[in-house]
Amino acid sequence: MSKKLEEKQQRRLAEERKRQEIKRAARKRNLLTGGIALLVSALVVFLIINDSSKNNGGGSAASGVAAEEAGCGEVETPEEEGADHVDDGTDVLYATSPPTSGDHYQTPGDAGFHSEPRPEETYVHNMEHGQVLVWYSPDAPQQTIDAIESVVENDAVALAALPYDAIPSGSELVFTAWGASQACADFSNAVFCEFRNEFQGRGPENVGIPTFDESCDTA
């Protein structure tokens, strides 16, 4: 074989090796890119499922625990204690703790979730207008407080929640409406739903609070 032909073959072989190396490098890049894409997709799916589990189902921040796990007592309907307006700053002695009726300040309080205590006398007025309240122990588990906040903030017209130091022993929260109360050891939106169906928007001076008529999932 002539030297010229030999050189030509060597060049072809070198070019072929180079093409093969380029192909192998491209396959490696594609495998790496595909692996990263699969990893990112799996992470996105995990985050979606994880977020959903936090916001749905029993024991979640959105709904609290199931009705049978909430440790709720029967709905009580104490005798009404009057409904006169008193000057702001006046201490009113109520027969129940928290109150369910009685004399109160002239201006109702803000609806929605509150992390600081508010005067009882203010929020008795809210109940007179048909609002439903959740009084919760400041020492309640954070998961319980988060569940209350989630539900109350979802309807911050008809509902209000506020910390209360005198929650009855054995309970962490009490639902109240005008003339009614129900104590629970944990928050269940299913139980709260039933309470709202019965009492929301039915105060003696109902002002702008809609009645509530929903199907309550007790699971």
Secondary structure as UniProt FT lines:
FT   HELIX           3..55
FT   TURN            58..59
FT   TURN            61..63
FT   HELIX           67..69
FT   STRAND          85..86
FT   TURN            88..89
FT   STRAND          104..105
FT   STRAND          112..113
FT   HELIX           120..128
FT   TURN            129..130
FT   STRAND          132..136
FT   TURN            138..139
FT   HELIX           142..153
FT   TURN            154..158
FT   STRAND          159..163
FT   TURN            165..166
FT   TURN            169..170
FT   STRAND          173..177
FT   TURN            178..179
FT   STRAND          180..184
FT   HELIX           189..199
FT   TURN            200..201
FT   TURN            204..205
//
